Amino acid sequence: MITKHPFGNTGHDSTRVIFGAAGLGTCSQGFADEVLETVVNFGVNHIDTAASYGDAEERIAPWMQTHRSEFFLATKTEDRDGVGARASLERSLTRLGVDKVDLIQLHNLVEPEEWEQVHRKGGALEALVSAKDEGLVDFIGVTGHGTRIPTMHIRSLEEFPYDSVLFPYNYAMLSNPIYRDSVEHLIEICTQRNVAVQTIKSVARGRWSSDSLETTHFSWYEPLEEDLAIQRAVSFVLGRNGIFLNTSSDYRLLKKTLETASFDIEVPSEELMEQDLHNFGIRPLFDGESLELI
């Protein structure tokens, strides 16, 4: 059984593994049903999707008809102005077939000019707060990628009491001392304020090499393939109390991730993690320079 933990101040105890629905965006309903059946069988009770994930919201909709009460349901908007964010939320509600979502997140809010637009009068945040007052959403969060995002999340939390944050967290990324320090500062603030901490890219090996671009990919980054390396990568994240792991869009790794989370977590040693970096060629997805953008 996957351990549950309070999801920040929401009052919901979420499984420490959250189902990331990005991989449903381009699949058939039949495939989506198989994936969601696996999620249900492992007891996962939190789904994270987004307006920009292709048809993912529509693939989830049939399950909401019979399983809505079993899931904390989160989606995202990339719109920065109020009109666009409101329209995005309403469209997501329609596509998901629900009256409200539990969490709406401002997706990848990392660029300073976009941050300013979101937080000024007429911006996306104002619209989402109004939607919350109307009962269309219960909580508001913020997400992002890249090495700058922990610092931007800290700035966001200084501006508004967001209920959740989401950012990359794996051994390779945290090997960067500057990134690690900003992550630690962010987590400290979130712990003090009871803000939910979601992490992504736990099983990333690195960016796809140029000679593999013609092969079929199920995530924008190359994931780990070796079972023990996946187990250690997942355990590295879940070995830290209080943070959540969002699953990869490459669903070939889903069952292994859920199986690892279902048993007692043994935190891998730094020596083993360093060996994995070397043996499997694990590289940071973001470096603050040439690899900063997706």
C-alpha positions as CSV (number, residue, x, y, z in Angstrom):
1,M,0.0,0.0,0.0
2,I,1.3,3.4,-1.0
3,T,1.7,5.7,2.0
4,K,-0.5,8.8,2.2
5,H,0.5,12.2,3.5
6,P,-1.4,15.4,4.1
7,F,-1.3,17.4,0.9
8,G,-0.3,20.7,2.4
9,N,-3.2,22.6,4.0
10,T,-5.9,21.1,1.7
11,G,-7.2,18.6,4.3
12,H,-6.6,15.8,1.8
13,D,-4.3,12.8,2.4
14,S,-2.8,12.1,-1.0
15,T,-0.8,9.1,-1.9
16,R,2.9,10.0,-2.0
17,V,2.9,9.0,-5.6
18,I,0.7,11.3,-7.7
19,F,-0.4,10.1,-11.2
20,G,0.9,12.4,-13.9
21,A,-1.5,12.3,-16.8
22,A,0.6,13.9,-19.5
23,G,1.1,10.5,-21.2
24,L,-2.7,10.3,-21.8
25,G,-2.6,13.2,-24.2
26,T,-2.0,11.3,-27.4
27,C,-3.3,7.8,-26.5
28,S,-6.6,6.0,-27.2
29,Q,-9.3,5.7,-24.6
30,G,-8.7,2.0,-24.4
31,F,-5.1,2.5,-23.5
32,A,-6.0,5.3,-21.0
33,D,-8.5,2.9,-19.3
34,E,-5.8,0.3,-18.8
35,V,-3.4,2.9,-17.3
36,L,-6.1,4.3,-15.0
37,E,-7.1,0.8,-13.9
38,T,-3.5,0.3,-12.8
39,V,-3.6,3.6,-10.9
40,V,-6.8,2.6,-9.2
41,N,-5.5,-0.9,-8.3
42,F,-2.5,0.5,-6.6
43,G,-4.7,2.9,-4.6
44,V,-3.4,6.2,-6.0
45,N,-5.9,8.9,-5.1
46,H,-4.4,12.0,-6.8
47,I,-4.4,12.9,-10.5
48,D,-2.3,15.7,-12.0
49,T,-3.2,16.8,-15.5
50,A,-3.2,20.0,-17.5
51,A,-5.1,21.9,-20.2
52,S,-2.0,21.6,-22.4
53,Y,-1.7,17.8,-22.1
54,G,-3.4,17.1,-25.5
55,D,-6.6,15.0,-24.9
56,A,-5.6,13.9,-21.4
57,E,-8.5,15.6,-19.6
58,E,-11.0,14.0,-22.0
59,R,-9.4,10.6,-21.4
60,I,-9.8,11.1,-17.6
61,A,-13.4,12.2,-17.9
62,P,-15.0,8.7,-18.1
63,W,-13.3,7.8,-14.9
64,M,-14.6,10.9,-13.2
65,Q,-18.1,9.7,-13.8
66,T,-17.6,6.7,-11.4
67,H,-14.5,7.5,-9.4
68,R,-14.7,11.3,-8.8
69,S,-14.9,11.0,-5.0
70,E,-11.8,8.8,-4.9
71,F,-9.4,11.3,-6.4
72,F,-7.9,14.7,-5.6
73,L,-8.1,16.2,-9.1
74,A,-5.6,18.8,-10.2
75,T,-5.2,20.6,-13.6
76,K,-3.1,23.5,-14.9
77,T,-3.4,26.6,-17.1
78,E,-0.6,28.2,-19.0
79,D,-2.6,31.4,-19.5
80,R,-1.2,34.5,-17.8
81,D,-4.1,36.9,-18.2
82,G,-7.3,36.7,-16.3
83,V,-9.7,36.2,-19.3
84,G,-7.5,33.4,-20.7
85,A,-7.0,31.6,-17.3
86,R,-10.8,31.7,-16.6
87,A,-11.5,30.3,-20.1
88,S,-8.9,27.6,-19.6
89,L,-10.4,26.5,-16.3
90,E,-13.9,26.4,-17.7
91,R,-12.7,24.4,-20.6
92,S,-10.9,22.0,-18.3
93,L,-14.1,21.5,-16.2
94,T,-16.0,20.7,-19.4
95,R,-13.4,18.3,-20.8
96,L,-13.1,16.5,-17.4
97,G,-16.8,16.4,-17.0
98,V,-16.7,17.8,-13.4
99,D,-18.3,20.8,-11.6
100,K,-15.0,21.8,-10.0
101,V,-11.4,20.7,-9.6
102,D,-9.6,20.4,-6.3
103,L,-6.4,22.3,-7.5
104,I,-5.7,24.6,-10.4
105,Q,-2.0,25.3,-11.0
106,L,-0.2,28.1,-12.9
107,H,1.9,26.0,-15.3
108,N,5.6,26.6,-15.6
109,L,5.6,30.1,-14.1
110,V,9.3,30.9,-14.4
111,E,9.8,33.9,-16.7
112,P,9.8,37.2,-14.8
113,E,7.6,39.1,-17.3
114,E,5.0,36.3,-17.1
115,W,5.2,36.3,-13.4
116,E,4.4,40.0,-13.3
117,Q,1.4,39.6,-15.6
118,V,0.0,36.8,-13.5
119,H,0.1,38.8,-10.3
120,R,-1.0,42.2,-11.5
121,K,-4.6,43.4,-11.7
122,G,-6.5,41.6,-14.5
123,G,-3.9,38.7,-14.3
124,A,-4.5,35.0,-14.1
125,L,-4.2,34.8,-10.3
126,E,-7.0,37.3,-9.8
127,A,-9.3,35.3,-12.1
128,L,-8.4,32.0,-10.3
129,V,-9.1,33.5,-6.9
130,S,-12.5,34.6,-8.2
131,A,-13.1,31.1,-9.5
132,K,-12.3,29.8,-6.1
133,D,-14.8,32.1,-4.5
134,E,-17.4,30.8,-6.9
135,G,-16.7,27.2,-6.0
136,L,-15.1,26.1,-9.3
137,V,-11.8,25.2,-7.6
138,D,-10.7,24.7,-4.0
139,F,-7.0,25.4,-4.1
140,I,-4.4,27.2,-6.3
141,G,-0.8,26.1,-6.9
142,V,2.2,26.9,-9.1
143,T,4.5,24.7,-11.1
144,G,7.7,25.0,-13.1
145,H,10.8,23.5,-14.7
146,G,14.5,24.5,-14.9
147,T,17.0,25.5,-12.3
148,R,15.4,28.9,-11.7
149,I,12.1,27.6,-10.6
150,P,12.7,27.1,-6.9
151,T,13.7,30.7,-6.6
152,M,10.7,31.8,-8.6
153,H,8.4,29.6,-6.4
154,I,9.8,31.4,-3.3
155,R,9.0,34.7,-4.9
156,S,5.5,33.5,-5.7
157,L,4.9,32.4,-2.1
158,E,6.0,35.8,-0.9
159,E,3.3,37.3,-3.2
160,F,0.4,34.9,-2.5
161,P,-0.3,32.0,-0.2
162,Y,-0.2,29.3,-2.9
163,D,-1.3,25.9,-1.7
164,S,1.2,23.8,-3.7
165,V,4.4,24.0,-5.7
166,L,6.0,21.6,-8.2
167,F,9.6,21.4,-9.5
168,P,12.3,18.9,-10.7
169,Y,13.8,16.8,-7.9
170,N,16.3,14.0,-8.5
171,Y,19.8,13.1,-7.6
172,A,21.5,14.5,-10.7
173,M,19.7,17.8,-10.4
174,L,20.5,18.1,-6.7
175,S,24.2,17.5,-7.4
176,N,24.2,21.1,-8.5
177,P,24.9,22.9,-5.2
178,I,23.2,26.1,-6.3
179,Y,20.1,24.3,-7.3
180,R,20.2,22.1,-4.2
181,D,20.5,25.2,-1.9
182,S,17.5,26.9,-3.6
183,V,15.4,23.7,-3.3
184,E,16.3,23.3,0.4
185,H,15.3,26.9,1.0
186,L,12.0,26.4,-0.9
187,I,11.2,23.2,1.0
188,E,11.9,24.9,4.3
189,I,9.4,27.7,3.5
190,C,6.8,25.2,2.4
191,T,7.2,23.2,5.6
192,Q,6.8,26.3,7.7
193,R,3.7,27.4,5.7
194,N,2.2,23.9,5.2
195,V,2.5,24.2,1.4
196,A,2.3,20.9,-0.5
197,V,5.6,20.0,-2.3
198,Q,5.3,18.0,-5.6
199,T,8.3,16.8,-7.5
200,I,8.9,15.7,-11.1
201,K,11.5,14.0,-13.2
202,S,12.5,11.4,-10.6
203,V,13.3,8.7,-13.2
204,A,14.9,11.0,-15.8
205,R,18.2,9.7,-17.4
206,G,18.7,12.9,-19.4
207,R,17.8,14.5,-22.7
208,W,17.4,12.4,-25.8
209,S,20.6,12.2,-27.9
210,S,20.4,13.5,-31.4
211,D,20.7,10.0,-32.9
212,S,17.6,8.8,-31.1
213,L,15.2,11.4,-32.3
214,E,13.6,9.2,-34.9
215,T,12.6,6.5,-32.4
216,T,9.3,6.5,-30.6
217,H,9.4,8.5,-27.3
218,F,6.8,8.5,-24.5
219,S,8.3,11.4,-22.6
220,W,10.3,14.5,-23.8
221,Y,13.3,13.3,-21.8
222,E,15.0,9.9,-21.9
223,P,13.9,7.8,-18.8
224,L,15.8,5.2,-16.9
225,E,15.1,1.6,-18.1
226,E,16.9,-0.6,-15.6
227,D,14.6,-1.8,-12.8
228,L,17.1,-1.3,-9.9
229,A,18.0,2.1,-11.1
230,I,14.3,3.1,-11.3
231,Q,13.8,1.7,-7.8
232,R,16.7,3.7,-6.4
233,A,15.6,6.9,-8.2
234,V,12.0,6.6,-6.8
235,S,13.3,5.7,-3.3
236,F,15.6,8.7,-3.4
237,V,12.6,11.0,-3.7
238,L,10.2,9.2,-1.4
239,G,13.0,8.7,1.2
240,R,12.5,12.4,1.9
241,N,9.5,12.8,4.3
242,G,6.6,15.0,3.2
243,I,7.3,15.4,-0.5
244,F,5.3,13.9,-3.4
245,L,6.5,12.2,-6.5
246,N,4.6,12.8,-9.8
247,T,4.9,9.9,-12.2
248,S,6.5,10.0,-15.6
249,S,4.5,10.3,-18.8
250,D,6.3,7.1,-20.0
251,Y,3.9,4.6,-18.6
252,R,6.3,1.7,-19.2
253,L,7.7,2.9,-15.9
254,L,4.4,3.3,-14.0
255,K,4.0,-0.1,-12.5
256,K,7.6,-0.3,-11.4
257,T,7.3,3.2,-9.8
258,L,4.1,2.2,-8.0
259,E,5.5,-1.2,-6.9
260,T,8.5,0.5,-5.4
261,A,6.3,3.0,-3.5
262,S,4.1,0.2,-2.2
263,F,6.9,-1.2,0.0
264,D,9.0,0.2,2.8
265,I,11.3,2.8,1.3
266,E,15.0,2.1,1.8
267,V,16.9,5.3,1.0
268,P,19.8,4.5,-1.3
269,S,23.3,5.5,-0.3
270,E,25.1,8.4,-2.0
271,E,27.6,5.9,-3.2
272,L,24.9,3.9,-5.0
273,M,23.4,7.0,-6.5
274,E,26.8,8.2,-7.7
275,Q,27.4,4.7,-9.3
276,D,24.1,5.1,-11.1
277,L,25.1,8.4,-12.5
278,H,28.2,6.8,-13.9
279,N,26.8,3.4,-15.0
280,F,23.7,4.7,-16.7
281,G,24.9,8.0,-17.9
282,I,22.4,10.1,-15.9
283,R,22.6,13.8,-16.6
284,P,20.8,16.8,-15.3
285,L,17.8,17.8,-17.5
286,F,18.5,21.5,-16.8
287,D,21.8,23.2,-16.2
288,G,20.9,26.9,-15.9
289,E,22.5,27.5,-19.3
290,S,22.1,25.7,-22.6
291,L,19.7,23.1,-21.2
292,E,17.5,25.5,-19.3
293,L,14.5,25.3,-21.6
294,I,12.5,22.2,-22.6
